Amino acid sequence: MLVERGLQAMNVELVSEAYAIAANYLRRSGAIPDTLVTNEGLLEVIIKLLQHGEFNKIRLANKAISRFEAQARPRAVA
């Protein structure tokens, strides 16, 4: 199913499947709370990756996990 978001059509099924994979992993690792509430930060990462041309749900989920974890990590101050 395609849904228009702004001016772009988005594959809702692909986004939801990639989100489910990534969120499940992140919940199990303790990076996000185990709730039914959608994590907006993770969803944003997935949508940006999709907009940049990633259409494989497994790669989309894996890249989203990596970027989400990188954003959550505190940065060292010199």
Secondary structure as UniProt FT lines:
FT   STRAND          2..5
FT   TURN            6..7
FT   STRAND          8..11
FT   HELIX           12..29
FT   HELIX           40..51
FT   TURN            52..53
FT   HELIX           57..72
//
